[in-house]
């Protein structure tokens, strides 16, 4: 009885695994590139809250809060209370 290790008729059926191994390597490389480089500098390690605009952006929570305070929608006490909440949840919200 001949085994695969000593088969003299050529490389044997195990040679079929090499294309599968190369296909797995290519799929792995493409997956890593899609999850990191091609998606942007953040990659798969984005914050749970999703995209947060910069503090100086017109859409940032601090900018919206500042506009509401400037327009008179909220008073100074409410402004400072909300600034402290933003600072507590998002870190240094008032920097900039």
Residue pairs with C-beta under 8 A, 6 or more apart in sequence:
2 8
4 12
4 13
4 14
35 43
35 44
36 43
36 44
37 43
52 60
52 90
53 59
53 60
54 60
54 96
55 62
55 63
55 93
55 94
55 95
55 96
56 63
56 96
57 63
61 86
61 90
61 93
62 83
62 86
62 93
62 94
62 96
65 74
65 79
65 82
65 83
65 86
68 74
68 79
69 76
69 79
74 82
83 93
83 94
86 93
86 94
87 93
87 94
